[in-house]
Amino acid sequence: QVQLVESGGGLVQPGGSLRLSCAASGSISSIYIMGWYRQAPGKQREFVAHISSGGVRSYKDSVKGRFTISRDNAKNTVYLQMDSLKIEDTAVYYCNTEIYWGQGTQVTVSS
């Protein structure tokens, strides 16, 4: 069993920044890929970014150049730095690894 706890969501104006964190704990031997997904109201959950234990990154096209994913393997923590936020980035953001999901953290971009 793995527990994922997200933090760092909030309300920000368009063009602003937020940093999300996700700490993994529990039955961890080695977590290969950690990632972020998001779900806006009335929409399906979608991939945002993920990173392998070796640092290989992948991003949704619409966040490339604005979001940066990173991880601290020693702390089993993954981060999502979100810059130049847009209204359409508003969603609940979920941390994911393997079959496990966090509880989600709300990100609202509004003027």
mmCIF file of the C-alpha atoms, coordinates in Angstrom:
data_MODEL
# 
_entry.id   MODEL 
# 
loop_
_atom_site.group_PDB 
_atom_site.id 
_atom_site.type_symbol 
_atom_site.label_atom_id 
_atom_site.label_alt_id 
_atom_site.label_comp_id 
_atom_site.label_asym_id 
_atom_site.label_entity_id 
_atom_site.label_seq_id 
_atom_site.pdbx_PDB_ins_code 
_atom_site.Cartn_x 
_atom_site.Cartn_y 
_atom_site.Cartn_z 
_atom_site.occupancy 
_atom_site.B_iso_or_equiv 
_atom_site.pdbx_formal_charge 
_atom_site.auth_seq_id 
_atom_site.auth_comp_id 
_atom_site.auth_asym_id 
_atom_site.auth_atom_id 
_atom_site.pdbx_PDB_model_num 
ATOM 1   C CA . GLN A 1 1   ? 0.000   0.000  0.000   1.00 0.00 ? 1   GLN A CA 1 
ATOM 2   C CA . VAL A 1 2   ? 1.253   3.458  -0.948  1.00 0.00 ? 2   VAL A CA 1 
ATOM 3   C CA . GLN A 1 3   ? -0.130  6.743  0.337   1.00 0.00 ? 3   GLN A CA 1 
ATOM 4   C CA . LEU A 1 4   ? 0.184   9.945  -1.666  1.00 0.00 ? 4   LEU A CA 1 
ATOM 5   C CA . VAL A 1 5   ? -0.398  13.327 -0.052  1.00 0.00 ? 5   VAL A CA 1 
ATOM 6   C CA . GLU A 1 6   ? -0.589  16.449 -2.195  1.00 0.00 ? 6   GLU A CA 1 
ATOM 7   C CA . SER A 1 7   ? -0.200  20.039 -1.092  1.00 0.00 ? 7   SER A CA 1 
ATOM 8   C CA . GLY A 1 8   ? 0.283   23.475 -2.592  1.00 0.00 ? 8   GLY A CA 1 
ATOM 9   C CA . GLY A 1 9   ? -2.965  24.198 -4.420  1.00 0.00 ? 9   GLY A CA 1 
ATOM 10  C CA . GLY A 1 10  ? -4.821  27.462 -4.132  1.00 0.00 ? 10  GLY A CA 1 
ATOM 11  C CA . LEU A 1 11  ? -6.222  30.506 -5.871  1.00 0.00 ? 11  LEU A CA 1 
ATOM 12  C CA . VAL A 1 12  ? -3.997  32.491 -8.204  1.00 0.00 ? 12  VAL A CA 1 
ATOM 13  C CA . GLN A 1 13  ? -4.483  35.174 -10.853 1.00 0.00 ? 13  GLN A CA 1 
ATOM 14  C CA . PRO A 1 14  ? -3.805  34.473 -14.524 1.00 0.00 ? 14  PRO A CA 1 
ATOM 15  C CA . GLY A 1 15  ? -0.078  34.659 -15.175 1.00 0.00 ? 15  GLY A CA 1 
ATOM 16  C CA . GLY A 1 16  ? 0.734   33.644 -11.628 1.00 0.00 ? 16  GLY A CA 1 
ATOM 17  C CA . SER A 1 17  ? 2.583   30.627 -10.253 1.00 0.00 ? 17  SER A CA 1 
ATOM 18  C CA . LEU A 1 18  ? 1.958   27.742 -7.886  1.00 0.00 ? 18  LEU A CA 1 
ATOM 19  C CA . ARG A 1 19  ? 4.068   24.804 -6.775  1.00 0.00 ? 19  ARG A CA 1 
ATOM 20  C CA . LEU A 1 20  ? 2.438   21.485 -6.000  1.00 0.00 ? 20  LEU A CA 1 
ATOM 21  C CA . SER A 1 21  ? 4.080   18.791 -3.900  1.00 0.00 ? 21  SER A CA 1 
ATOM 22  C CA . CYS A 1 22  ? 3.259   15.106 -3.510  1.00 0.00 ? 22  CYS A CA 1 
ATOM 23  C CA . ALA A 1 23  ? 4.864   12.944 -0.856  1.00 0.00 ? 23  ALA A CA 1 
ATOM 24  C CA . ALA A 1 24  ? 4.700   9.161  -1.123  1.00 0.00 ? 24  ALA A CA 1 
ATOM 25  C CA . SER A 1 25  ? 4.839   6.879  1.900   1.00 0.00 ? 25  SER A CA 1 
ATOM 26  C CA . GLY A 1 26  ? 4.061   3.288  2.790   1.00 0.00 ? 26  GLY A CA 1 
ATOM 27  C CA . SER A 1 27  ? 5.183   0.144  1.006   1.00 0.00 ? 27  SER A CA 1 
ATOM 28  C CA . ILE A 1 28  ? 7.752   1.712  -1.215  1.00 0.00 ? 28  ILE A CA 1 
ATOM 29  C CA . SER A 1 29  ? 10.546  -0.335 -2.648  1.00 0.00 ? 29  SER A CA 1 
ATOM 30  C CA . SER A 1 30  ? 11.253  1.736  -5.688  1.00 0.00 ? 30  SER A CA 1 
ATOM 31  C CA . ILE A 1 31  ? 8.815   4.036  -7.382  1.00 0.00 ? 31  ILE A CA 1 
ATOM 32  C CA . TYR A 1 32  ? 9.642   4.312  -11.048 1.00 0.00 ? 32  TYR A CA 1 
ATOM 33  C CA . ILE A 1 33  ? 7.236   6.896  -12.450 1.00 0.00 ? 33  ILE A CA 1 
ATOM 34  C CA . MET A 1 34  ? 5.466   9.629  -10.516 1.00 0.00 ? 34  MET A CA 1 
ATOM 35  C CA . GLY A 1 35  ? 3.100   11.970 -12.212 1.00 0.00 ? 35  GLY A CA 1 
ATOM 36  C CA . TRP A 1 36  ? 0.341   14.543 -12.116 1.00 0.00 ? 36  TRP A CA 1 
ATOM 37  C CA . TYR A 1 37  ? -3.119  14.434 -13.610 1.00 0.00 ? 37  TYR A CA 1 
ATOM 38  C CA . ARG A 1 38  ? -5.940  16.956 -13.431 1.00 0.00 ? 38  ARG A CA 1 
ATOM 39  C CA . GLN A 1 39  ? -9.694  16.999 -13.683 1.00 0.00 ? 39  GLN A CA 1 
ATOM 40  C CA . ALA A 1 40  ? -11.716 20.089 -14.476 1.00 0.00 ? 40  ALA A CA 1 
ATOM 41  C CA . PRO A 1 41  ? -15.458 20.284 -13.711 1.00 0.00 ? 41  PRO A CA 1 
ATOM 42  C CA . GLY A 1 42  ? -17.455 18.254 -16.211 1.00 0.00 ? 42  GLY A CA 1 
ATOM 43  C CA . LYS A 1 43  ? -14.345 16.844 -17.873 1.00 0.00 ? 43  LYS A CA 1 
ATOM 44  C CA . GLN A 1 44  ? -12.401 13.606 -17.720 1.00 0.00 ? 44  GLN A CA 1 
ATOM 45  C CA . ARG A 1 45  ? -9.200  13.304 -15.762 1.00 0.00 ? 45  ARG A CA 1 
ATOM 46  C CA . GLU A 1 46  ? -6.219  14.039 -18.011 1.00 0.00 ? 46  GLU A CA 1 
ATOM 47  C CA . PHE A 1 47  ? -2.482  13.543 -17.956 1.00 0.00 ? 47  PHE A CA 1 
ATOM 48  C CA . VAL A 1 48  ? -0.379  16.600 -17.115 1.00 0.00 ? 48  VAL A CA 1 
ATOM 49  C CA . ALA A 1 49  ? 3.198   15.395 -16.594 1.00 0.00 ? 49  ALA A CA 1 
ATOM 50  C CA . HIS A 1 50  ? 5.280   12.530 -15.295 1.00 0.00 ? 50  HIS A CA 1 
ATOM 51  C CA . ILE A 1 51  ? 8.883   11.837 -14.417 1.00 0.00 ? 51  ILE A CA 1 
ATOM 52  C CA . SER A 1 52  ? 10.835  8.614  -14.096 1.00 0.00 ? 52  SER A CA 1 
ATOM 53  C CA . SER A 1 53  ? 13.243  7.805  -11.303 1.00 0.00 ? 53  SER A CA 1 
ATOM 54  C CA . GLY A 1 54  ? 16.023  8.579  -13.767 1.00 0.00 ? 54  GLY A CA 1 
ATOM 55  C CA . GLY A 1 55  ? 14.639  12.041 -14.495 1.00 0.00 ? 55  GLY A CA 1 
ATOM 56  C CA . VAL A 1 56  ? 13.002  11.442 -17.875 1.00 0.00 ? 56  VAL A CA 1 
ATOM 57  C CA . ARG A 1 57  ? 10.072  13.847 -18.185 1.00 0.00 ? 57  ARG A CA 1 
ATOM 58  C CA . SER A 1 58  ? 6.920   13.947 -20.267 1.00 0.00 ? 58  SER A CA 1 
ATOM 59  C CA . TYR A 1 59  ? 4.339   16.753 -20.514 1.00 0.00 ? 59  TYR A CA 1 
ATOM 60  C CA . LYS A 1 60  ? 0.907   17.427 -21.899 1.00 0.00 ? 60  LYS A CA 1 
ATOM 61  C CA . ASP A 1 61  ? 1.395   19.688 -24.912 1.00 0.00 ? 61  ASP A CA 1 
ATOM 62  C CA . SER A 1 62  ? -0.588  22.596 -23.501 1.00 0.00 ? 62  SER A CA 1 
ATOM 63  C CA . VAL A 1 63  ? 1.626   22.885 -20.403 1.00 0.00 ? 63  VAL A CA 1 
ATOM 64  C CA . LYS A 1 64  ? 5.024   22.528 -22.090 1.00 0.00 ? 64  LYS A CA 1 
ATOM 65  C CA . GLY A 1 65  ? 7.203   25.518 -21.353 1.00 0.00 ? 65  GLY A CA 1 
ATOM 66  C CA . ARG A 1 66  ? 4.998   26.593 -18.440 1.00 0.00 ? 66  ARG A CA 1 
ATOM 67  C CA . PHE A 1 67  ? 5.045   23.608 -16.055 1.00 0.00 ? 67  PHE A CA 1 
ATOM 68  C CA . THR A 1 68  ? 8.104   21.815 -14.715 1.00 0.00 ? 68  THR A CA 1 
ATOM 69  C CA . ILE A 1 69  ? 8.008   18.446 -12.972 1.00 0.00 ? 69  ILE A CA 1 
ATOM 70  C CA . SER A 1 70  ? 10.803  17.367 -10.660 1.00 0.00 ? 70  SER A CA 1 
ATOM 71  C CA . ARG A 1 71  ? 11.356  14.805 -7.944  1.00 0.00 ? 71  ARG A CA 1 
ATOM 72  C CA . ASP A 1 72  ? 13.457  14.093 -4.887  1.00 0.00 ? 72  ASP A CA 1 
ATOM 73  C CA . ASN A 1 73  ? 14.002  10.337 -4.865  1.00 0.00 ? 73  ASN A CA 1 
ATOM 74  C CA . ALA A 1 74  ? 15.433  10.366 -1.350  1.00 0.00 ? 74  ALA A CA 1 
ATOM 75  C CA . LYS A 1 75  ? 12.201  11.914 -0.083  1.00 0.00 ? 75  LYS A CA 1 
ATOM 76  C CA . ASN A 1 76  ? 9.870   10.042 -2.479  1.00 0.00 ? 76  ASN A CA 1 
ATOM 77  C CA . THR A 1 77  ? 8.420   13.412 -3.377  1.00 0.00 ? 77  THR A CA 1 
ATOM 78  C CA . VAL A 1 78  ? 7.408   14.838 -6.723  1.00 0.00 ? 78  VAL A CA 1 
ATOM 79  C CA . TYR A 1 79  ? 6.840   18.523 -7.468  1.00 0.00 ? 79  TYR A CA 1 
ATOM 80  C CA . LEU A 1 80  ? 4.982   20.440 -10.141 1.00 0.00 ? 80  LEU A CA 1 
ATOM 81  C CA . GLN A 1 81  ? 6.071   24.030 -10.665 1.00 0.00 ? 81  GLN A CA 1 
ATOM 82  C CA . MET A 1 82  ? 3.322   25.819 -12.567 1.00 0.00 ? 82  MET A CA 1 
ATOM 83  C CA . ASP A 1 83  ? 4.135   29.203 -14.108 1.00 0.00 ? 83  ASP A CA 1 
ATOM 84  C CA . SER A 1 84  ? 2.195   31.489 -16.444 1.00 0.00 ? 84  SER A CA 1 
ATOM 85  C CA . LEU A 1 85  ? -1.015  29.915 -15.246 1.00 0.00 ? 85  LEU A CA 1 
ATOM 86  C CA . LYS A 1 86  ? -4.122  30.250 -17.384 1.00 0.00 ? 86  LYS A CA 1 
ATOM 87  C CA . ILE A 1 87  ? -7.795  30.107 -16.499 1.00 0.00 ? 87  ILE A CA 1 
ATOM 88  C CA . GLU A 1 88  ? -8.033  26.792 -18.340 1.00 0.00 ? 88  GLU A CA 1 
ATOM 89  C CA . ASP A 1 89  ? -5.527  25.277 -15.902 1.00 0.00 ? 89  ASP A CA 1 
ATOM 90  C CA . THR A 1 90  ? -8.217  25.388 -13.232 1.00 0.00 ? 90  THR A CA 1 
ATOM 91  C CA . ALA A 1 91  ? -8.801  21.837 -12.001 1.00 0.00 ? 91  ALA A CA 1 
ATOM 92  C CA . VAL A 1 92  ? -8.268  19.401 -9.191  1.00 0.00 ? 92  VAL A CA 1 
ATOM 93  C CA . TYR A 1 93  ? -4.717  18.118 -9.536  1.00 0.00 ? 93  TYR A CA 1 
ATOM 94  C CA . TYR A 1 94  ? -3.959  14.516 -8.573  1.00 0.00 ? 94  TYR A CA 1 
ATOM 95  C CA . CYS A 1 95  ? -0.659  12.825 -7.874  1.00 0.00 ? 95  CYS A CA 1 
ATOM 96  C CA . ASN A 1 96  ? -0.243  9.313  -9.253  1.00 0.00 ? 96  ASN A CA 1 
ATOM 97  C CA . THR A 1 97  ? 2.162   6.416  -9.124  1.00 0.00 ? 97  THR A CA 1 
ATOM 98  C CA . GLU A 1 98  ? 1.368   2.897  -10.333 1.00 0.00 ? 98  GLU A CA 1 
ATOM 99  C CA . ILE A 1 99  ? -2.222  2.221  -9.200  1.00 0.00 ? 99  ILE A CA 1 
ATOM 100 C CA . TYR A 1 100 ? -2.200  4.780  -6.401  1.00 0.00 ? 100 TYR A CA 1 
ATOM 101 C CA . TRP A 1 101 ? -3.770  8.232  -6.366  1.00 0.00 ? 101 TRP A CA 1 
ATOM 102 C CA . GLY A 1 102 ? -3.667  11.133 -3.972  1.00 0.00 ? 102 GLY A CA 1 
ATOM 103 C CA . GLN A 1 103 ? -6.761  12.903 -2.692  1.00 0.00 ? 103 GLN A CA 1 
ATOM 104 C CA . GLY A 1 104 ? -6.300  15.845 -5.034  1.00 0.00 ? 104 GLY A CA 1 
ATOM 105 C CA . THR A 1 105 ? -5.580  19.516 -4.519  1.00 0.00 ? 105 THR A CA 1 
ATOM 106 C CA . GLN A 1 106 ? -7.641  22.335 -6.018  1.00 0.00 ? 106 GLN A CA 1 
ATOM 107 C CA . VAL A 1 107 ? -5.977  24.837 -8.318  1.00 0.00 ? 107 VAL A CA 1 
ATOM 108 C CA . THR A 1 108 ? -8.108  27.816 -9.294  1.00 0.00 ? 108 THR A CA 1 
ATOM 109 C CA . VAL A 1 109 ? -6.882  30.438 -11.751 1.00 0.00 ? 109 VAL A CA 1 
ATOM 110 C CA . SER A 1 110 ? -9.133  33.454 -11.737 1.00 0.00 ? 110 SER A CA 1 
ATOM 111 C CA . SER A 1 111 ? -8.981  37.219 -11.856 1.00 0.00 ? 111 SER A CA 1 
# 
